[in-house]
Amino acid sequence: MAAEGPAGDDAEARTRPTWAQMKRFYPRYLLKTRIVALPELGLVYVKNPKAASSTVVLWLDRLHTGDHSFDTRKAHRDSHLPTAEDVGWRVASEMLGGSAYRFTFVREPLGRFESAYHNKVVRLGRWRMKVQALLGLPEDRDAEVSFEQFLTAVERQDPLDLDLHWRPQHLNLMHPLVSYDLVGHIETFDRDVAEIRRRVDLPDLAMESRNVSRTKPAASVYDGRPDLVRRVRQVFAEDFEIYGY
């Protein structure tokens, strides 16, 4: 794998997270796309999929460009936001080290995992095939994959290798390497966004929700299955503890 950035280890680097330290949390993904560092606004955001990341990215995009009318259903794909590499690894790491306001969002783990299943595995064949491969099943885009099969496949993987949409959130957020000024909760989203605006003195620009499911399953995958709840809680035990769920 080609390196994305320097892994320097000078005296200053020891006071902030280095590229090499952060990259350990992202062995299979581009680290530079996970960090949104905006020096002109004095804030830095670390993405956490399935926790309003598309909504936050669109909001930051509008703040960054000043084009408050910009709209897209694919906020990550169409973003005008710089990567950490664009800003410069030294600047981005200094911001994550405390020179800027650091924030992110998390979501209740049971709901996040169920949402990832419905959004990715039930709807999209390529993810079903990945689960089938992990379980040693014939790879068939049209074959149903149950929630329990999905959970079993996740349990068999190294947490660091899991897809970002259902990987433990503390890994996505590089805990405990990065300390945050605010770890917002989706359950208190509006209140937490108001706190970010207050602390960084941002314009009162409304957020517009993105990637919110328009159809909710009639029943939860956990209904009548306390065994599944127990297993999912075990997979995400650190998230429950760290983020107070």
C-alpha positions in Angstrom: 0.0 0.0 0.0 1.4 3.4 -1.0 1.8 5.9 1.9 -0.5 8.8 1.9 1.5 11.1 4.1 4.7 11.5 6.2 5.2 9.6 9.4 7.6 12.1 10.9 8.6 11.9 14.6 10.1 15.2 15.7 9.5 16.9 19.0 6.5 18.8 17.8 4.9 15.6 16.4 5.0 14.0 19.8 2.5 16.6 21.0 0.0 15.8 18.3 -1.3 12.7 16.5 1.1 11.8 13.7 0.0 10.4 10.3 1.5 7.0 11.2 -0.4 6.9 14.5 -3.7 7.8 12.8 -3.1 5.4 9.9 -3.1 2.4 12.3 -6.8 3.0 12.7 -7.3 3.0 8.9 -5.1 0.2 7.5 -7.5 -0.4 4.6 -8.9 3.0 4.0 -7.7 6.4 2.8 -7.1 8.3 6.0 -6.9 11.6 4.2 -10.7 11.4 3.3 -11.8 10.8 6.9 -10.6 14.1 8.3 -12.2 17.4 7.4 -9.9 20.2 8.5 -11.0 23.7 7.9 -8.4 26.2 9.2 -10.4 29.2 8.1 -13.3 28.2 10.3 -11.1 27.0 13.1 -12.6 23.5 13.3 -11.9 19.9 12.4 -14.4 17.1 11.9 -13.7 13.3 11.8 -16.3 11.4 9.8 -18.2 8.5 11.4 -20.5 6.8 8.8 -24.1 6.1 9.8 -24.0 8.9 12.2 -25.2 11.9 10.1 -21.9 12.2 8.3 -23.5 13.1 5.0 -25.6 15.8 6.7 -22.5 17.3 8.5 -20.4 17.1 5.3 -23.0 19.1 3.3 -23.2 21.7 6.1 -19.5 22.1 6.2 -19.3 22.3 2.5 -21.7 25.2 2.4 -19.8 26.9 5.3 -16.4 26.4 3.5 -17.4 27.6 0.1 -20.0 30.3 1.2 -22.4 28.8 -1.4 -25.3 28.2 1.0 -27.5 27.1 -1.9 -25.3 24.1 -2.9 -27.3 20.9 -2.8 -26.6 17.2 -3.6 -27.9 13.9 -2.5 -24.3 12.5 -2.6 -22.5 14.8 -0.2 -19.3 12.8 0.1 -18.9 12.3 -3.7 -19.7 15.9 -4.7 -17.9 17.6 -1.8 -15.8 20.7 -2.3 -14.1 20.1 1.0 -10.3 19.7 1.2 -8.8 16.4 2.3 -6.3 16.4 5.1 -3.6 16.0 2.4 -4.8 19.2 0.7 -4.7 21.1 4.0 -1.3 19.6 4.9 -0.7 16.7 7.3 1.1 18.9 9.7 -1.7 21.5 9.9 -4.4 18.7 10.1 -2.6 16.9 12.9 -2.0 20.2 14.8 -5.7 20.9 14.5 -6.5 17.4 15.8 -4.0 18.0 18.6 -6.0 21.0 19.9 -5.3 24.1 17.8 -8.8 23.9 16.4 -12.3 23.0 17.7 -12.5 19.2 17.3 -15.9 17.5 16.9 -17.7 14.4 15.6 -21.0 12.5 16.1 -21.8 9.0 17.3 -25.0 6.9 17.2 -26.6 4.3 19.5 -24.8 1.1 18.4 -27.7 -1.2 18.1 -29.6 1.2 15.9 -26.6 2.1 13.8 -25.8 -1.6 13.1 -29.4 -2.3 12.2 -29.5 0.7 9.9 -26.3 -0.4 8.2 -27.8 -3.8 7.6 -31.0 -2.5 6.0 -29.2 0.3 4.0 -26.2 -1.7 2.7 -26.9 -5.4 2.9 -30.6 -5.6 2.2 -30.6 -3.0 -0.5 -27.3 -3.5 -2.2 -26.1 -6.8 -3.8 -22.4 -6.1 -3.7 -22.5 -6.0 0.1 -24.6 -9.2 0.3 -21.9 -10.9 -1.8 -19.2 -9.8 0.6 -21.1 -11.3 3.5 -21.7 -14.5 1.6 -17.9 -14.8 0.8 -17.0 -14.4 4.5 -19.5 -17.1 5.4 -18.3 -19.5 2.7 -21.7 -19.3 0.9 -22.2 -19.1 -2.9 -22.0 -15.5 -4.0 -25.3 -14.5 -5.4 -26.4 -10.8 -5.6 -30.0 -11.8 -5.5 -29.9 -14.2 -2.6 -31.2 -12.9 0.8 -28.8 -12.5 3.6 -30.4 -12.5 7.1 -29.4 -10.1 9.8 -28.1 -13.1 11.8 -25.8 -14.1 8.9 -24.6 -10.5 8.6 -23.8 -10.4 12.3 -22.0 -13.8 12.1 -19.8 -12.5 9.3 -19.0 -9.3 11.3 -18.1 -11.4 14.4 -15.6 -13.4 12.3 -13.6 -10.3 11.2 -10.9 -8.3 12.8 -12.7 -5.1 13.9 -10.1 -2.9 12.1 -11.0 -4.7 8.8 -14.7 -4.1 9.1 -16.5 -1.8 6.7 -16.6 1.8 8.0 -20.4 1.8 8.0 -20.6 -0.8 10.7 -17.1 -0.8 12.2 -16.9 0.1 15.9 -17.2 3.9 16.2 -14.3 4.3 18.5 -12.0 3.0 15.8 -13.5 5.3 13.2 -12.8 8.2 15.6 -9.3 7.0 16.5 -10.0 6.7 20.3 -8.1 7.4 22.4 -5.5 9.0 20.1 -7.7 11.9 19.3 -9.5 13.9 22.0 -12.6 15.9 21.0 -14.1 19.1 22.2 -17.5 17.7 21.5 -18.6 14.1 20.7 -22.2 14.8 19.6 -24.9 12.2 19.8 -27.4 11.8 16.9 -30.1 11.5 19.6 -29.4 15.1 20.6 -28.3 16.4 17.2 -29.9 19.8 17.1 -28.7 20.7 20.5 -25.1 19.6 19.8 -25.0 21.4 16.5 -26.1 24.6 18.3 -23.2 24.1 20.7 -20.7 23.8 17.9 -22.1 27.0 16.3 -21.8 28.8 19.7 -18.3 27.6 20.4 -16.9 28.4 17.0 -19.1 31.4 16.2 -20.4 30.0 13.0 -23.2 31.5 10.9 -26.7 30.3 11.7 -26.9 28.1 8.6 -29.5 25.4 8.8 -28.6 21.7 8.3 -30.4 19.7 5.8 -30.7 15.9 6.5 -29.1 13.5 4.0 -29.3 9.8 3.6 -32.3 9.4 6.0 -34.3 6.3 5.2 -37.7 7.1 3.9 -39.1 3.7 4.7 -38.8 2.1 8.1 -39.1 -1.7 8.5 -42.3 -2.7 10.2 -40.4 -4.6 12.8 -36.9 -4.4 14.3 -34.5 -7.2 13.6 -34.1 -7.5 17.4 -37.8 -8.1 18.1 -38.1 -11.3 20.0 -34.3 -12.0 19.7 -32.5 -11.0 22.9 -29.7 -13.3 21.7 -29.0 -11.0 18.8 -29.1 -7.9 21.1 -26.6 -9.6 23.4 -24.2 -10.5 20.5 -24.4 -7.0 18.9 -23.7 -5.4 22.3 -20.7 -7.6 22.7 -19.3 -6.6 19.3 -19.7 -2.9 20.2 -19.1 -3.1 23.9 -16.4 -0.4 23.8 -18.7 2.0 22.0 -21.4 1.5 24.6 -19.0 2.2 27.4 -17.0 5.1 25.8 -20.0 7.0 24.5 -22.4 6.4 27.3 -25.1 4.3 25.6 
